Amino acid sequence: MPTAPQTTDELYRALQENDRRPYGRTRTVTAEELVEAAEQFADPVPLIHALLELQEAYNYGSEPRKSPVVFARLLTLFDEQPDLFDERLRRTLFWRFKWVAHALLALPEVPLAGLRQWLTEMRDRYEKAGLGLQPYYGQAYQLAAHTDEDTDLAYELWAGRARTEFSDCEACEICGRALYHLAAGDDERALSIWEPVLTGKESCQEEPARSISYALLPLLRTDRADRARELHLTGYRACRRNPSMSAEVGRHLEFCALTGNEARGLELLAENRNLFDDVDSPLDLLGFLTGVEVLLQRVELLGHGELPAAGYAGRTWTVAGLRAEVAGRADDLAARFDARNGTTAHTDRRRARLDRVPLLDALELTLRTRGLDDVAPASAAAPTDRATATVPRTLTELIGRARESDEQGHPDAVACWARLRTLAAAPDYSHPEDPAVGPLAQLRADLLADEARRAGEKDEFDAAVALYEAAASLYDEAGAPGHAALARACALLPASQIPAERADGAEARAAALTAAHAALVRLHEEASGLAPYQEARILRLRATALGLRLQTSRREEHIAPVFAEVDLLLAFATRHDIAVQVSGALMLRASTYALSGDLPAAVAELDALLDRLRAHGPAWHLPRTLGLRGRVQFGLKDARAAHADLTESLRLAADWPADTIDTARLHGELAEVCMRLGSPDEALRHLTRSAELELRHGSRTDAFCAYGNAAQLSLDLGRVEDCVALLDSLLAEPDVTAGALDDRLVAQLRLTRARALHAGEDLKVATAEFAALAAESAGWDDDPGSHAMIAAETAVLLAESGEFGRAREAANQALAAHARAPRYEQLSNCLRELARLQAEQQGSEGLADALAFLADAGRIADEARAAEYKARGRALDSALAYEHGRVNAYAGEYETSLAALDRALTLLGEPGPDEDQAGEWAECVRLAAAVEGIYLKRPAPALTRLGGALSRLTALGHTEETKPLTSLAARLRDEH
């Protein structure tokens, strides 16, 4: 707190401001400082308010040792000066007797006699104040359940009594009743009692998050796995990283462990690492640690005890090491509670949780389903390919197989080179003295060339060039000129891509590819000692260079040279019977037809190629060819044929090692096709699978882009919790938190998450994230348009929260960015919505500011008209006129409102067959009739207006649009 309040008014403002902060250390420290500030005033009432705020901070900040101390001061003030407590303060004081009872219960150092003495104090004071005793019996039941003694009697004494104004809220009492039946083993009855809380009909500060955490396992035991999954996503987000809900977090970790989601459990544990040190409540800590142990015990049982785990600060932990530490601490806490209570209840409950076996082998909790192998270090991860190569055992055979497979372009080459790379890197490697194998320098060159190929596939062009050049030098040293020439040829293509990465235009990229082709032709002409397969590869590189140039430029004069090079390659490969290059040439020809726009010719070429591949091979080219035909069919708008080809391509790809066929791309393309076919759920599965494969192959940027698309699709489908859970997982990745991933990509993920939070009505968190993104994007000098969009959305969220001053500031930022990079439609939509929100919330008092927003929207509409911009959605002018009508109606300016709505109807014109336009027109008629008939009390012209509109809409077949008009007409007739 910068400066202490000097007046009581300043103190009350500071208390209100602190009350808006989330519970945690910052709020607690500020509350402590405000108590010190309140003590300077002669009037003790501000001190009462400050003490109440401090006790609340301790209560929800998981600091039970301090809450009773603060309450003791309040009770002393009440006993000494009861008149200081008005009705609201008195009610708050008596309510918080229960807080103290709960706090004392959570401390094993407080004797059982002390707990009972406090309950007696509570009962005596309630009786003296004439208050009903149901709240007292509620706390007595909590103590009985805690000690597991006389629980049934205590439950009846509580649950059988009528509620009072000091009873716990409905949601909390429902949870208490459900837990009683859960402890008795009656899952169905517990879930039935919980239903109003689980469905959100009853809620409070802690509910439904607390009930959800308890209901997860009963839902699984009663075959409601989908409901458990849904509630896990909702409930976890409500309690994560919250010290006062650490026990709930522990139950979510246990749920992950018992549903085959151990990897997600470790991820959530890392997200909640703060709870190891921030939880001051021994009872909450016991619940958290036990849940942690259930998870770690399961991971260790599955053979992953050496995986890293997030634990206590100050050292690194493995799963096994952390489990041992947690077990010792939790055992000690349980023993302390049992010693205090004189029972074995806590040790028994803890053992029961640890003895539970998985309830499901696998339950897909999130869109990012991962196993423990996926979180293991790369060197320890188990292979995930459905098909793997058979690698020879002897070194000589392995080298021979690798080279033979490489010459043939066979997928087995990948596994052979990987095995050889491991062997050759060993300190005790001994190279075979066999003329057929060649010198060590040649093997080193082979491995460098393979590494260069993999770097090129990842678009790491600088690395690829350097590796190919190093390989060429080693081939020279080994006396293999043909290999050296091929390596240098291979280096030319990625070298041409380096300036392309850094150039701004297609012309520069095309020029680099032209130069690369010329260099390849010269090298081909000058090379000596080339084997036929090497010469065919150089011809393939020549054709590929020109194909890439055509792809870049799309210029007609670049088409024929590609076909000419393809013909050279095809003739050479056919003459020398190099099947893999014959297939490659035919695929290049089909691709060239596709790039030139002749899609039917491309399909014909691919049909012929598929027939050839099925008859003569190579079989591993079938998945690629089918994938290409699927893309071409999609271009021909035959989505069903595209889906069939891509699906078959994926099926055949499973027969080969995943590194050899770009299955991630196939899944991504299938997702696009599925969206065209109206199958978004299938599209979502393909998007997430594409992302998983990209991650496994080390293409993290592509993976995060695919996951980002999956998150956006989830949001579009209304699966808000799926979207948020996926993005939370991605944003917690080490390279994201370390700032190593592209900052714009991360910003896009955060933006999608903020939109999802807004859609999920978590307005406070969404607004904070939008505000942070708006501040960051203000520095994007190269992309002011994105800043305009983000600032505009931020302004709307601030307005929804009633913060119109900050909303105006954000809107001004958006307008300034719009001036540099126009976003006519987005800004117009934003400004109209801001005007609506201000007029709706503030009425006539907010009219001037609302009209100022509309004036800005009017200027944008003028700019758009001058720029001949056509909006994708509603026309800007008619939408603006409608909003003038609505804003003035909210402010009570009904004549002005009606005039604006009539102008909007003029701009819209008569409705036609288009449903969106008819819907907009009908809404404008409805509001105009409501203003005219209800507020201006002119029902006759309003009914005439409605009658004419109904006739037009009915004649056009827009029956849905007539319903609100018919309802309004009936109301006007009834009222007048």
QUIRALIN-V969246 format. One record per backbone hydrogen bond with DSSP energy under -1.0 kcal/mol. CO is the residue of the C=O (numbers start at 1). NH is the residue of the N-H. If there is no record, write none. Layout:
co=CO nh=NH
co=CO nh=NH
This chain:
co=7 nh=11
co=8 nh=12
co=9 nh=13
co=10 nh=14
co=11 nh=15
co=12 nh=16
co=13 nh=17
co=14 nh=18
co=15 nh=19
co=18 nh=21
co=24 nh=28
co=25 nh=29
co=26 nh=30
co=27 nh=31
co=28 nh=32
co=29 nh=33
co=30 nh=34
co=31 nh=35
co=32 nh=36
co=33 nh=37
co=34 nh=38
co=35 nh=39
co=37 nh=40
co=38 nh=41
co=44 nh=48
co=45 nh=49
co=46 nh=50
co=47 nh=51
co=48 nh=52
co=49 nh=53
co=50 nh=54
co=51 nh=55
co=52 nh=56
co=53 nh=57
co=54 nh=58
co=55 nh=59
co=56 nh=60
co=58 nh=63
co=62 nh=280
co=63 nh=66
co=63 nh=67
co=66 nh=70
co=67 nh=71
co=68 nh=72
co=69 nh=73
co=70 nh=74
co=71 nh=75
co=72 nh=76
co=73 nh=77
co=74 nh=78
co=75 nh=79
co=76 nh=80
co=77 nh=81
co=81 nh=84
co=82 nh=85
co=86 nh=90
co=87 nh=91
co=88 nh=92
co=89 nh=93
co=90 nh=94
co=91 nh=95
co=92 nh=96
co=94 nh=97
co=95 nh=98
co=96 nh=100
co=97 nh=101
co=98 nh=102
co=99 nh=103
co=100 nh=104
co=101 nh=105
co=102 nh=106
co=104 nh=107
co=106 nh=283
co=107 nh=110
co=111 nh=115
co=112 nh=116
co=113 nh=117
co=114 nh=118
co=115 nh=119
co=116 nh=120
co=117 nh=121
co=118 nh=122
co=119 nh=123
co=120 nh=124
co=121 nh=125
co=122 nh=126
co=123 nh=127
co=124 nh=128
co=125 nh=129
co=126 nh=131
co=127 nh=130
co=133 nh=137
co=134 nh=138
co=135 nh=139
co=136 nh=140
co=137 nh=141
co=138 nh=142
co=139 nh=143
co=140 nh=144
co=141 nh=145
co=142 nh=146
co=143 nh=147
co=144 nh=148
co=144 nh=149
co=150 nh=154
co=151 nh=155
co=152 nh=156
co=153 nh=157
co=154 nh=158
co=155 nh=159
co=156 nh=160
co=158 nh=161
co=164 nh=167
co=169 nh=173
co=170 nh=174
co=171 nh=175
co=172 nh=176
co=173 nh=177
co=174 nh=178
co=175 nh=179
co=176 nh=180
co=177 nh=181
co=178 nh=182
co=179 nh=183
co=180 nh=184
co=181 nh=186
co=182 nh=185
co=185 nh=187
co=186 nh=190
co=187 nh=191
co=188 nh=192
co=189 nh=193
co=190 nh=194
co=191 nh=195
co=194 nh=197
co=194 nh=198
co=195 nh=199
co=196 nh=201
co=196 nh=202
co=197 nh=200
co=206 nh=210
co=207 nh=204
co=208 nh=212
co=209 nh=213
co=210 nh=214
co=211 nh=215
co=212 nh=216
co=215 nh=219
co=216 nh=220
co=217 nh=221
co=218 nh=222
co=219 nh=224
co=220 nh=223
co=224 nh=228
co=225 nh=229
co=226 nh=230
co=227 nh=231
co=228 nh=232
co=229 nh=233
co=230 nh=234
co=231 nh=235
co=232 nh=236
co=233 nh=237
co=236 nh=239
co=236 nh=240
co=239 nh=242
co=242 nh=245
co=243 nh=246
co=245 nh=249
co=246 nh=250
co=247 nh=251
co=248 nh=252
co=249 nh=253
co=250 nh=254
co=251 nh=255
co=252 nh=256
co=253 nh=257
co=254 nh=258
co=256 nh=259
co=256 nh=261
co=258 nh=359
co=258 nh=360
co=259 nh=363
co=261 nh=265
co=262 nh=266
co=263 nh=267
co=264 nh=268
co=265 nh=269
co=266 nh=270
co=267 nh=271
co=268 nh=272
co=270 nh=273
co=272 nh=275
co=273 nh=276
co=274 nh=277
co=274 nh=278
co=275 nh=279
co=281 nh=285
co=282 nh=286
co=283 nh=287
co=284 nh=288
co=285 nh=289
co=286 nh=290
co=287 nh=291
co=288 nh=292
co=289 nh=293
co=290 nh=294
co=291 nh=295
co=292 nh=296
co=293 nh=297
co=294 nh=298
co=295 nh=299
co=296 nh=300
co=297 nh=301
co=298 nh=302
co=299 nh=304
co=300 nh=303
co=304 nh=307
co=305 nh=320
co=307 nh=319
co=317 nh=309
co=318 nh=322
co=319 nh=323
co=320 nh=324
co=321 nh=325
co=322 nh=326
co=323 nh=327
co=324 nh=328
co=325 nh=329
co=326 nh=330
co=327 nh=331
co=328 nh=332
co=329 nh=333
co=330 nh=334
co=331 nh=335
co=332 nh=336
co=333 nh=337
co=334 nh=338
co=335 nh=339
co=336 nh=340
co=337 nh=341
co=338 nh=342
co=338 nh=343
co=344 nh=348
co=345 nh=349
co=346 nh=350
co=347 nh=351
co=348 nh=352
co=349 nh=353
co=350 nh=354
co=351 nh=355
co=377 nh=380
co=377 nh=381
co=394 nh=398
co=395 nh=399
co=396 nh=400
co=397 nh=401
co=398 nh=402
co=399 nh=403
co=400 nh=404
co=401 nh=405
co=402 nh=406
co=403 nh=407
co=404 nh=408
co=405 nh=410
co=410 nh=413
co=411 nh=414
co=412 nh=416
co=413 nh=417
co=414 nh=418
co=415 nh=419
co=416 nh=420
co=417 nh=421
co=418 nh=422
co=419 nh=423
co=420 nh=424
co=421 nh=425
co=423 nh=426
co=426 nh=429
co=432 nh=434
co=434 nh=437
co=434 nh=438
co=439 nh=443
co=440 nh=444
co=441 nh=445
co=442 nh=446
co=443 nh=447
co=444 nh=448
co=445 nh=449
co=446 nh=450
co=447 nh=451
co=448 nh=452
co=449 nh=453
co=450 nh=454
co=451 nh=455
co=452 nh=456
co=453 nh=457
co=454 nh=458
co=455 nh=460
co=456 nh=459
co=459 nh=461
co=460 nh=464
co=461 nh=465
co=462 nh=466
co=463 nh=467
co=464 nh=468
co=465 nh=469
co=466 nh=470
co=467 nh=471
co=468 nh=472
co=469 nh=473
co=470 nh=474
co=471 nh=475
co=472 nh=476
co=473 nh=477
co=474 nh=478
co=475 nh=480
co=476 nh=479
co=480 nh=484
co=481 nh=485
co=482 nh=486
co=483 nh=487
co=484 nh=488
co=485 nh=489
co=486 nh=490
co=487 nh=491
co=491 nh=495
co=492 nh=496
co=497 nh=501
co=498 nh=502
co=499 nh=503
co=505 nh=509
co=506 nh=510
co=507 nh=511
co=508 nh=512
co=509 nh=513
co=510 nh=514
co=511 nh=515
co=512 nh=516
co=513 nh=517
co=514 nh=518
co=515 nh=519
co=516 nh=520
co=517 nh=521
co=518 nh=522
co=519 nh=523
co=520 nh=524
co=521 nh=525
co=522 nh=526
co=523 nh=527
co=531 nh=535
co=532 nh=536
co=533 nh=537
co=534 nh=538
co=535 nh=539
co=536 nh=540
co=537 nh=541
co=538 nh=542
co=539 nh=543
co=540 nh=544
co=541 nh=545
co=542 nh=546
co=543 nh=547
co=544 nh=548
co=545 nh=549
co=546 nh=550
co=547 nh=551
co=548 nh=552
co=549 nh=553
co=550 nh=554
co=555 nh=558
co=556 nh=559
co=559 nh=563
co=560 nh=564
co=561 nh=565
co=562 nh=566
co=563 nh=567
co=564 nh=568
co=565 nh=569
co=566 nh=570
co=567 nh=571
co=568 nh=572
co=569 nh=573
co=570 nh=574
co=571 nh=575
co=572 nh=576
co=573 nh=578
co=578 nh=582
co=579 nh=583
co=580 nh=584
co=581 nh=585
co=582 nh=586
co=583 nh=587
co=584 nh=588
co=585 nh=589
co=586 nh=590
co=587 nh=591
co=588 nh=592
co=589 nh=593
co=590 nh=594
co=591 nh=595
co=592 nh=596
co=593 nh=598
co=594 nh=597
co=597 nh=599
co=598 nh=602
co=599 nh=603
co=600 nh=604
co=601 nh=605
co=602 nh=606
co=603 nh=607
co=604 nh=608
co=605 nh=609
co=606 nh=610
co=607 nh=611
co=608 nh=612
co=609 nh=613
co=610 nh=614
co=611 nh=615
co=612 nh=616
co=613 nh=617
co=618 nh=621
co=619 nh=622
co=621 nh=625
co=622 nh=626
co=623 nh=627
co=624 nh=628
co=625 nh=629
co=626 nh=630
co=627 nh=631
co=628 nh=632
co=629 nh=633
co=630 nh=634
co=631 nh=635
co=632 nh=636
co=633 nh=638
co=634 nh=637
co=638 nh=642
co=639 nh=643
co=640 nh=644
co=641 nh=645
co=642 nh=646
co=643 nh=647
co=644 nh=648
co=645 nh=649
co=646 nh=650
co=647 nh=651
co=648 nh=652
co=649 nh=653
co=650 nh=654
co=652 nh=655
co=653 nh=656
co=657 nh=660
co=661 nh=663
co=662 nh=666
co=663 nh=667
co=664 nh=668
co=665 nh=669
co=666 nh=670
co=667 nh=671
co=668 nh=672
co=669 nh=673
co=670 nh=674
co=671 nh=675
co=672 nh=676
co=673 nh=677
co=674 nh=679
co=675 nh=678
co=679 nh=683
co=680 nh=684
co=681 nh=685
co=682 nh=686
co=683 nh=687
co=684 nh=688
co=685 nh=689
co=686 nh=690
co=687 nh=691
co=688 nh=692
co=689 nh=693
co=690 nh=694
co=691 nh=695
co=692 nh=696
co=693 nh=697
co=694 nh=699
co=695 nh=698
co=698 nh=700
co=699 nh=703
co=700 nh=704
co=701 nh=705
co=702 nh=706
co=703 nh=707
co=704 nh=708
co=705 nh=709
co=706 nh=710
co=707 nh=711
co=708 nh=712
co=709 nh=713
co=710 nh=714
co=711 nh=715
co=712 nh=716
co=713 nh=717
co=714 nh=719
co=715 nh=718
co=718 nh=720
co=719 nh=723
co=720 nh=724
co=721 nh=725
co=722 nh=726
co=723 nh=727
co=724 nh=728
co=725 nh=729
co=726 nh=730
co=727 nh=731
co=730 nh=733
co=733 nh=737
co=734 nh=738
co=735 nh=740
co=735 nh=741
co=736 nh=739
co=742 nh=746
co=743 nh=747
co=744 nh=748
co=745 nh=749
co=746 nh=750
co=747 nh=751
co=748 nh=752
co=749 nh=753
co=750 nh=754
co=751 nh=755
co=752 nh=756
co=753 nh=757
co=754 nh=758
co=755 nh=759
co=756 nh=760
co=757 nh=762
co=758 nh=761
co=761 nh=763
co=762 nh=766
co=763 nh=767
co=764 nh=768
co=765 nh=769
co=766 nh=770
co=767 nh=771
co=768 nh=772
co=769 nh=773
co=770 nh=774
co=771 nh=775
co=772 nh=776
co=773 nh=777
co=774 nh=778
co=776 nh=779
co=777 nh=780
co=779 nh=781
co=780 nh=783
co=783 nh=787
co=784 nh=788
co=785 nh=789
co=786 nh=790
co=787 nh=791
co=788 nh=792
co=789 nh=793
co=790 nh=794
co=791 nh=795
co=792 nh=796
co=793 nh=797
co=794 nh=798
co=795 nh=799
co=796 nh=800
co=797 nh=801
co=798 nh=803
co=799 nh=802
co=802 nh=804
co=803 nh=807
co=804 nh=808
co=805 nh=809
co=806 nh=810
co=807 nh=811
co=808 nh=812
co=809 nh=813
co=810 nh=814
co=811 nh=815
co=812 nh=816
co=813 nh=817
co=814 nh=818
co=815 nh=819
co=817 nh=821
co=823 nh=827
co=824 nh=828
co=825 nh=829
co=826 nh=830
co=827 nh=831
co=828 nh=832
co=829 nh=833
co=830 nh=834
co=831 nh=835
co=832 nh=836
co=833 nh=837
co=834 nh=838
co=835 nh=839
co=836 nh=840
co=837 nh=841
co=838 nh=842
co=839 nh=843
co=842 nh=845
co=843 nh=846
co=844 nh=847
co=846 nh=850
co=847 nh=851
co=848 nh=852
co=849 nh=853
co=850 nh=854
co=851 nh=855
co=852 nh=856
co=853 nh=857
co=854 nh=858
co=855 nh=859
co=856 nh=860
co=857 nh=861
co=858 nh=862
co=859 nh=863
co=860 nh=864
co=861 nh=865
co=862 nh=866
co=863 nh=867
co=864 nh=869
co=865 nh=868
co=875 nh=879
co=876 nh=880
co=877 nh=881
co=878 nh=882
co=879 nh=883
co=880 nh=884
co=881 nh=885
co=882 nh=886
co=883 nh=887
co=884 nh=888
co=885 nh=889
co=886 nh=890
co=887 nh=891
co=888 nh=893
co=889 nh=892
co=892 nh=894
co=893 nh=897
co=894 nh=898
co=895 nh=899
co=896 nh=900
co=897 nh=901
co=898 nh=902
co=899 nh=903
co=900 nh=904
co=901 nh=905
co=902 nh=906
co=903 nh=907
co=904 nh=908
co=905 nh=909
co=914 nh=918
co=915 nh=919
co=916 nh=920
co=917 nh=921
co=918 nh=922
co=919 nh=923
co=920 nh=924
co=921 nh=925
co=922 nh=926
co=923 nh=927
co=924 nh=928
co=925 nh=929
co=926 nh=930
co=927 nh=931
co=928 nh=932
co=929 nh=933
co=930 nh=934
co=930 nh=935
co=931 nh=936
co=932 nh=938
co=938 nh=942
co=939 nh=943
co=940 nh=944
co=941 nh=945
co=942 nh=946
co=943 nh=947
co=944 nh=948
co=945 nh=949
co=946 nh=950
co=947 nh=951
co=948 nh=952
co=949 nh=953
co=950 nh=954
co=951 nh=955
co=952 nh=956
co=953 nh=958
co=954 nh=957
co=957 nh=959
co=962 nh=966
co=963 nh=967
co=964 nh=968
co=965 nh=969
co=966 nh=970
co=967 nh=971
co=968 nh=972
co=969 nh=973
co=970 nh=974
co=971 nh=975
co=972 nh=976
